[in-house]
Each structure stands twice: as structure tokens, then as C-alpha cells.
């Protein structure tokens, strides 16, 4: 994953001037030792901060060490002014965590009162408008704090990535896809840049890549990836030309930004002009950590990028698409898995999911587009989808969205892809999320989310929820368990 940042952690201990500084320093050393023994890497700032001069010195040390994420460790009560100034001036994601007391025979000269100090730190962070990462229970032993720091890493990676991200778009959304057209102001509030382009710009660049000497090399790589699934080899030259077009555009237009995501027009005029469906290429770029969302879904691309940072793995974007037929549920899911019929649904897209996340894959044509664009003909301009059932296993379905009122909203739901054949087309899987029926109605429908959801392969709800919280999202929906009603849920239903 070259398109996401590397987190370079630093840790600074802070000390209230009426507490022994060595108490905080020694506790910091214990945390670093525990974190390192668990496989982590962290710069241990030698300066323990007690006053503003210490704060300046520590800030310079972590900057010189190349730290882009910081742990502020309250080894004792801590100086709320200096520790929050440090967080404000650091300029990157900051975690606040505090030390637990070690033993009952150390509660005279060895007591740090960091539990109390966290309260003052929190209040002063609010006064300075600093949004820091604070664990669910932000006080612990050295080993517990080390585990909390590991939880912080994917959160920090996403926050850093967003601050250096550019989303490149091509073309307006397709007709009747208003749901993919969200206000972009919140992108700028998040620190994300956007570069919007016409389909004609893309088409002109694509034509300029005709005969590119790199095309045979890309075709060979596609053939290797597809293997026996290379059912339509004649379309590969065009797809290779398109892949090089996007990669060159990203490199040329990256500008001052370090990371790129695409939100591209993919139908219906795309097929008649370019002569293929771009899904397979989209899947290959996403496999490299460069998300490409369909239908100019800008916030879909944003969500995919966040998921890539959090999981350090391939993600995909799917329609929350259709119900599982009752006969399939009865014969293949009921009594085999602990899910009701309404907990299940099918997630689908034309063919944009990377081959590594499909149980098997084949190059196909897009059936729905074929019906409309070239009916009663052998597929030609609708070739280019990568089809197959999505690999079974844990997933997280999520999305960050700007709603119609330009307010950031988000949802997160953990579940799994079941090892049940879909019997359908496209990149598709049978998903199961506890209480999905209620979640669908009272979060997705009630809060007016679009049909696209990002999918990370694993359970990452904890990190995603923390990220959305740090980004200032006030409305974060999730699949509430049975017995916990949604505000809009009819108590008489």
C-alpha cells in the first residue's frame, strides 16, 4: 500500500511541577519498553514536559525525529497548559493517555494522580479547540497503554492521510444518481483537496496513450492476474491503455498532495466512447491502495481511502443492493448461521472488487449495461467487469457522508460475508450484519444515505468510530442491538 502514510510515532511524558518528574519519566520508559516488546516502534522523547520551555524543547525533538503522530503521556497529574499547547502546536494526530498507579505500597511518594489529570487535560483541550484521540478508558498500566497506542496507529494513519489527500474526479454523476452528488465543502473542512475534471479531459488523455510502449507489460500483468478467468482477452489492450492513463494523470496532477483517490464516471456514455467498461481497472488501482469509486461518488472514494488507511488492506465499494431470496435463506443460511433473514442482504457492484477479495474471478461483460447499450448482440463495448463471489469472512460496512445540509454524518456496522454461493452476477456477496433490518430502516433510510457503502475486510469498527469522532462527526450511526431502540423506531411496530 504505497498510497497511504507511514505513521512515525513519538511519545512525550508530561509532569506537574508538584509531583516527582522521575515518576512520569520512569513510567514513560516502561510504556516504551512494553510497546517495543509487542512489536511497535516509537520515538521516546528525552524531555519530560513540566513548563513551557520544556514544551518547546520536546516539540523540537519530536519534529526533528520525524514524528507525524504523538502520544502525550500523563505519567503523573500533568501540566494542563503545557500538555495541551504541545498538542495544539504539534500539527498532527495526538493521543492523550494516563498512567495507572502501580501498587498499594507506592501510594505516598509514588502516587501520580493521572486519573485526575486526564479530566483537566480534557477540559483544556476543549478550551483550545484541539480534538485529540482519547481511548475508551484512557488510564492503564504500561502494557495496557502500549495496547492503546496500537489502537491509535490506524486512526493516526487515516487522519494524516486525509490531510494530504486529493480526490480526482472525472465527469458529472450519471442521471438519476443524485445520491452520489454531495456538497463538497466538508472535504475542505477535512483538509482534503478535490480536482474535478470533464470526461472529455479523460478521453483526450486516453487517446494520447494509444500505442503507449508500456501497454504490453500491463497486458501481461493482467493475464497473470486473471489466469483461467481471462475470458475476454481482446479487451485487455484497451483496459491497459486506460490504466496507464489514470496512473499518469494521478502522478501529473498530484501537485503538493501525497495521496490520491479517484471518483470517476463509468456509464453510460463511457462505454459508447471508450468502448469498454472500466471496472477491472478500477479494481486493480484499488488493489494498489488507490481507491476508484464508481459513478463519481466522491464521498465513496473518501470512505474507501479511510478504510484503506485503517485496514492497511484492499477495500471495495458496493451497493447495499438486494435481499436474499427466502428459499436461499431457508436452504443455505437458516440453522447454519446465527442470523435472521432480515440480518442478511447482498452487496453488489458491477466488477470493481479486487481479485484478491474474490473467491474466484472472471473477466465478463456488464449485464445491465449490455441490455441497454447493445441488446441482442455479442458483448463488445460492455466488456471489462471482474466478476465473482466476494471472499467469506469478517467485514466492516461504513461510510462518511456530507448530507443535503452539508453536515458530516457517518455509519459503521460490523458483520461478515457468508460462505454461501450467490448464484448471481457482478462482484457480489451475501452479507450478514446483526439487526441489519432495523439498521437499514433507521440509519440508512432514515438518515438518507446513498446506496454505496465502503467495505473493509475485517472488523475495524472501533478505529473507524474513533476517526469519525475525531473528525467532528456528531451523528455516527451503527447497528444497535435488539432492545436498544432507535429514536425513530416505532415502539408499537
C-alpha positions in Angstrom: 0.0 0.0 0.0 2.1 2.9 -1.3 -0.8 5.4 -1.3 -1.2 5.6 2.4 1.1 7.3 5.0 3.5 5.6 7.4 2.9 6.5 11.0 6.0 7.7 12.8 5.1 7.7 16.5 6.6 9.8 19.2 5.8 9.8 23.0 6.3 12.7 25.3 5.8 12.4 29.1 4.4 15.3 31.0 4.8 16.1 34.7 3.1 18.5 37.1 5.7 20.6 38.9 4.4 19.5 42.4 4.9 15.8 41.5 8.2 14.0 41.1 9.3 14.3 37.4 11.1 11.0 37.6 7.7 9.3 38.3 6.5 10.4 34.9 9.8 9.7 33.2 10.1 6.2 34.5 6.5 5.3 33.7 7.2 6.6 30.1 10.2 4.3 29.8 8.0 1.4 31.0 5.4 2.1 28.3 8.1 2.4 25.5 9.6 -1.0 26.7 6.2 -2.7 26.6 5.3 -1.2 23.2 8.6 -2.2 21.7 8.4 -5.7 23.1 5.0 -6.1 21.5 6.5 -5.2 18.1 5.9 -1.4 17.9 8.3 1.3 17.0 8.2 4.7 18.8 10.5 7.6 19.3 11.0 8.3 23.0 11.3 12.0 23.6 14.0 12.5 26.2 12.5 15.7 27.5 9.7 15.4 30.1 7.5 18.5 29.9 6.9 20.4 33.1 6.8 24.0 31.8 6.6 26.0 28.5 10.3 25.9 27.9 10.3 22.1 28.2 7.3 22.0 25.9 9.2 24.0 23.2 12.3 21.7 23.6 10.1 18.5 23.4 8.3 19.8 20.3 11.5 20.4 18.6 12.8 17.0 19.4 9.8 15.1 18.1 9.7 17.2 15.0 13.5 16.6 14.4 12.9 12.9 14.8 10.3 13.0 12.0 7.3 12.1 14.2 3.9 12.7 12.5 1.8 11.3 15.3 2.2 11.9 19.0 1.3 10.2 22.3 1.1 12.7 25.2 1.6 10.5 28.3 0.4 11.7 31.7 2.9 9.8 33.9 1.5 11.9 36.7 -1.2 14.6 37.0 0.4 16.6 34.2 0.5 20.4 33.4 -2.7 21.1 31.5 -1.4 24.3 29.9 1.8 22.9 28.5 0.5 19.5 27.5 -2.4 20.9 25.5 -0.2 23.6 23.9 2.0 20.7 22.8 -0.9 19.0 21.2 -2.1 22.2 19.5 1.3 23.1 18.1 2.3 19.6 17.0 0.0 19.8 14.0 -0.8 16.1 13.6 -2.9 13.5 15.4 -2.3 13.4 19.1 -3.3 10.8 21.7 -3.7 11.5 25.4 -3.4 8.7 27.8 -2.6 8.5 31.5 -0.7 6.1 33.9 -2.5 3.9 36.4 -1.0 3.6 39.9 1.3 0.5 40.2 1.0 -0.9 43.7 -0.6 -0.4 47.1 2.7 0.3 48.8 3.5 3.1 46.4 0.7 5.5 47.2 2.7 8.1 49.2 5.7 9.3 47.2 4.8 7.1 44.2 1.2 8.3 43.5 0.8 10.2 40.3 -2.9 11.2 40.3 -3.0 10.9 36.5 -6.6 9.8 36.6 -7.5 13.2 37.9 -5.1 14.9 35.5 -7.0 13.4 32.5 -10.0 15.5 33.5 -8.1 18.7 33.4 -6.4 17.7 30.1 -9.7 17.1 28.5 -11.2 20.4 29.7 -8.1 22.3 28.4 -8.2 20.5 25.1 -11.7 21.8 24.7 -10.6 25.4 25.6 -8.0 25.3 22.8 -10.3 23.6 20.3 -8.0 20.6 20.0 -9.5 17.3 19.0 -7.3 14.6 20.5 -7.6 10.8 20.4 -8.6 9.6 23.9 -9.1 5.9 24.4 -12.3 4.5 25.8 -10.7 4.0 29.2 -7.6 6.3 28.9 -5.7 5.1 32.1 -3.6 2.0 32.3 -0.5 0.1 33.2 2.5 0.1 30.9 1.2 -2.9 28.9 -2.3 -1.6 28.8 -1.1 1.8 27.5 1.0 0.0 24.9 -2.1 -1.7 23.6 -3.9 1.6 23.5 -1.1 3.0 21.4 -1.5 0.2 18.9 -5.2 1.1 18.6 -4.2 4.7 17.9 -1.9 3.8 14.9 -4.7 3.2 12.3 -6.6 6.2 13.5 -3.5 8.4 13.1 -2.8 6.9 9.7 -6.2 8.0 8.4 -6.0 11.5 9.9 -2.6 12.0 8.4 -3.8 10.6 5.1 -6.8 12.9 4.9 -4.6 16.0 5.5 -2.6 15.1 2.3 -5.3 13.6 0.1 -6.5 14.8 -3.3 -9.6 13.3 -4.8 -9.6 13.5 -8.6 -13.0 13.2 -10.4 -14.0 12.8 -14.0 -17.4 13.7 -15.3 -20.7 14.5 -13.6 -22.6 11.8 -11.9 -24.9 9.6 -14.1 -28.5 10.8 -14.5 -30.8 9.8 -11.6 -27.8 9.3 -9.3 -28.4 12.4 -7.2 -27.4 10.4 -4.2 -23.8 10.5 -5.4 -23.8 14.3 -5.7 -23.0 15.6 -2.2 -21.8 19.1 -1.1 -18.0 19.2 -1.3 -17.4 22.0 1.4 -16.9 19.4 4.1 -13.9 18.0 2.0 -12.1 21.3 2.5 -13.1 21.3 6.2 -11.4 17.9 6.5 -8.2 19.2 4.7 -8.9 17.2 1.6 -8.4 18.8 -1.9 -10.5 18.0 -4.9 -9.8 18.3 -8.6 -12.9 18.0 -10.8 -12.4 17.3 -14.5 -14.6 16.6 -17.5 -15.0 13.2 -19.2 -13.6 14.9 -22.3 -10.3 15.6 -20.4 -10.1 11.9 -19.6 -11.0 10.9 -23.1 -8.3 13.2 -24.6 -5.7 11.8 -22.3 -6.8 8.2 -23.0 -6.4 8.8 -26.8 -2.9 10.3 -26.2 -1.9 7.0 -24.6 -2.7 5.0 -27.8 0.4 2.9 -28.7 2.0 3.5 -25.3 5.0 1.2 -25.2 4.1 0.1 -21.7 0.8 -1.4 -22.8 2.1 -4.9 -23.5 3.7 -5.1 -20.0 0.4 -4.1 -18.4 -1.5 -6.7 -20.5 0.9 -9.4 -19.4 0.3 -8.5 -15.7 -3.5 -8.6 -16.3 -3.2 -12.0 -17.9 -1.2 -13.3 -15.0 -3.7 -12.0 -12.5 -6.8 -13.3 -14.4 -5.4 -16.7 -15.2 -8.2 -19.0 -16.3 -10.6 -16.1 -15.7 -9.2 -14.3 -18.8 -12.4 -14.9 -20.7 -12.3 -11.8 -22.9 -8.6 -11.2 -23.8 -9.5 -8.9 -26.7 -10.5 -6.1 -24.3 -7.2 -6.1 -22.4 -5.3 -3.7 -24.6 -7.9 -1.0 -24.1 -8.0 -1.7 -20.4 -4.3 -1.5 -20.1 -4.3 1.8 -22.0 -6.9 3.2 -19.6 -5.0 2.0 -16.5 -1.8 3.9 -17.7 -4.0 6.9 -18.4 -5.2 7.1 -14.8 -1.9 6.4 -13.2 -0.1 9.0 -15.3 -2.9 11.5 -14.5 -2.5 10.9 -10.8 1.2 11.4 -10.9 1.0 14.6 -13.1 -1.9 16.1 -11.1 -0.9 15.1 -7.6 0.7 18.5 -7.0 1.6 19.2 -3.4 -0.5 16.3 -2.2 0.9 12.9 -1.3 -2.1 10.6 -1.7 -4.8 10.2 -4.4 -8.3 8.7 -4.8 -10.5 8.8 -7.9 -14.2 9.2 -8.3 -15.0 8.5 -12.0 -17.8 8.5 -14.4 -18.3 4.9 -15.6 -21.5 4.8 -17.6 -23.5 5.2 -19.9 -21.6 7.4 -22.3 -18.3 5.9 -21.1 -19.0 2.7 -22.9 -20.0 4.2 -26.3 -16.9 6.5 -26.4 -14.2 4.5 -24.7 -15.5 1.1 -25.9 -15.3 -0.8 -22.6 -16.4 -0.9 -19.0 -13.7 0.4 -16.6 -14.5 -1.8 -13.6 -11.5 -4.1 -13.9 -9.0 -1.2 -14.0 -10.8 0.3 -11.0 -10.3 -2.9 -9.1 -6.5 -3.0 -10.0 -5.9 0.5 -8.8 -7.8 -0.1 -5.6 -5.6 -3.1 -5.0 -2.7 -0.8 -5.1 -4.2 1.4 -2.4 -5.6 4.0 -4.9 -9.4 3.8 -4.4 -11.5 4.4 -7.5 -15.2 4.9 -6.7 -17.9 4.4 -9.3 -20.5 6.9 -10.5 -18.4 10.0 -9.4 -19.2 9.1 -5.8 -16.8 11.5 -4.1 -17.6 10.6 -0.5 -17.5 6.9 -1.5 -13.9 7.4 -2.6 -13.2 9.3 0.6 -14.6 6.4 2.7 -12.6 3.9 0.7 -9.4 5.8 1.4 -10.1 6.0 5.1 -10.8 2.2 5.1 -7.5 1.6 3.3 -5.6 3.6 5.9 -7.4 1.8 8.8 -7.1 -1.7 7.5 -3.8 -1.4 5.6 -5.5 -3.6 3.1 -7.7 -3.6 0.0 -11.2 -2.2 0.3 -14.2 -2.1 -2.0 -17.3 -0.1 -2.7 -20.6 -1.9 -3.0 -24.3 -1.2 -3.5 -26.3 -2.3 -0.5 -28.2 -4.0 -3.1 -30.9 -6.7 -2.7 -32.5 -9.1 -0.3 -31.5 -12.7 -0.1 -34.4 -14.8 -1.5 -36.4 -16.7 1.1 -35.7 -20.1 -0.4 -31.9 -19.4 -0.3 -32.1 -18.3 3.3 -34.1 -21.4 4.3 -31.8 -23.9 2.5 -28.4 -22.4 3.0 -28.4 -19.9 5.9 -31.1 -20.7 8.4 -30.0 -23.1 11.2 -26.4 -22.9 9.9 -25.6 -19.4 10.9 -27.0 -17.3 13.7 -28.7 -14.7 11.6 -32.3 -13.9 10.9 -33.5 -13.4 7.3 -33.6 -9.7 7.8 -29.9 -9.7 9.0 -28.8 -10.7 5.5 -28.6 -8.9 2.2 -26.5 -8.9 -0.9 -23.7 -6.4 -1.5 -23.0 -5.9 -5.3 -21.2 -3.9 -7.8 -20.5 -4.4 -11.5 -17.0 -5.7 -11.1 -14.8 -3.2 -9.2 -13.7 -5.5 -6.4 -10.0 -6.6 -6.5 -9.3 -10.2 -7.5 -7.6 -10.8 -4.1 -11.0 -10.2 -2.4 -13.0 -12.6 -4.7 -13.2 -16.4 -4.2 -12.6 -16.8 -7.9 -12.9 -14.3 -10.7 -13.5 -14.0 -14.4 -13.5 -11.2 -16.9 -17.1 -10.7 -18.0 -19.4 -8.1 -19.5 -21.8 -5.8 -17.6 -25.2 -7.5 -18.0 -27.3 -4.4 -17.1 -25.4 -2.1 -19.5 -25.5 -4.8 -22.2 -29.3 -4.8 -22.0 -29.5 -1.1 -22.7 -26.5 -0.4 -24.9 -26.1 -3.4 -27.2 -29.1 -5.7 -26.8 -29.3 -8.9 -29.0 -25.5 -8.5 -29.8 -22.4 -10.2 -28.7 -20.9 -8.1 -25.8 -18.4 -5.6 -27.1 -18.4 -2.1 -25.5 -19.8 -3.6 -22.2 -16.8 -5.9 -21.6 -14.5 -5.1 -18.7 -16.1 -6.3 -15.4 -14.3 -8.5 -12.9 -16.9 -10.9 -11.6 -17.0 -13.4 -8.8 -18.3 -14.1 -5.2 -16.7 -12.0 -2.5 -14.4 -13.9 -0.1 -16.2 -15.0 3.1 -15.0 -13.6 6.4 -15.3 -10.6 8.7 -16.2 -7.2 7.2 -17.0 -3.7 8.2 -19.6 -1.7 6.2 -19.2 2.0 6.6 -19.5 5.5 5.1 -18.6 9.1 5.7 -21.0 11.4 4.0 -22.0 15.0 3.7 -25.8 15.2 3.8 -28.1 17.5 1.9 -27.5 20.2 4.5 -23.7 19.9 4.1 -23.3 18.3 7.6 -20.9 15.4 8.1 -22.6 12.1 9.0 -21.3 8.6 9.2 -22.2 5.0 9.9 -20.3 1.9 10.9 -21.6 -1.7 11.1 -19.6 -4.9 11.6 -20.6 -8.3 10.2 -19.4 -10.9 7.8 -19.6 -12.3 4.2 -21.1 -15.8 4.4 -19.6 -18.7 2.6 -22.8 -19.1 0.5 -22.8 -19.1 -3.3 -24.7 -16.0 -4.6 -25.9 -17.5 -7.9 -25.8 -14.1 -9.4 -23.5 -11.8 -11.5 -21.1 -9.0 -10.7 -18.7 -8.7 -7.8 -21.2 -9.8 -5.1 -21.5 -11.5 -1.7 -24.1 -12.5 0.8 -23.6 -10.2 3.8 -24.8 -10.7 7.4 -25.0 -7.9 9.9 -26.7 -8.3 13.2 -30.0 -6.4 13.3 -29.4 -5.2 9.7 -33.2 -4.8 9.0 -33.5 -2.2 11.7 -30.2 -0.6 10.8 -31.3 -0.3 7.2 -34.5 1.4 8.1 -33.5 3.7 11.0 -30.0 4.6 9.9 -29.5 4.1 6.2 -33.0 5.1 5.0 -33.9 7.5 7.9 -30.6 9.4 7.6 -30.9 9.4 3.8 -27.6 7.7 2.9 -26.8 6.8 -0.7 -26.8 3.2 -1.9 -23.0 2.9 -1.9 -21.1 1.6 1.2 -17.4 1.1 1.7 -16.3 -2.4 2.8 -13.2 -3.1 4.8 -12.2 -6.8 5.1 -12.0 -7.3 8.8 -13.6 -5.8 12.0 -12.4 -2.2 12.2 -15.5 -0.5 13.8 -13.5 0.7 16.8 -11.0 2.6 14.8 -13.5 4.0 12.3 -15.8 5.2 15.0 -12.8 6.9 16.7 -11.8 8.5 13.4 -15.3 9.9 12.7 -15.4 11.2 16.2 -12.0 13.0 15.8 -13.3 14.5 12.5 -16.1 16.1 14.4 -19.0 13.9 13.1 -21.8 14.4 15.5 -24.2 11.7 14.0 -22.4 8.3 13.8 -24.9 5.5 13.2 -24.4 1.9 14.0 -26.4 -1.3 14.1 -27.9 -1.1 17.5 -28.6 -4.4 19.3 -32.0 -5.7 19.9 -33.6 -4.0 22.9 -31.8 -0.6 22.2 -34.4 1.3 20.1 -33.5 3.9 17.6 -35.0 7.4 18.2 -37.3 7.0 15.1 -38.2 3.4 15.8 -42.0 2.9 16.2 -42.5 1.3 19.7 -45.8 -0.2 18.5 -44.5 -1.8 15.3 
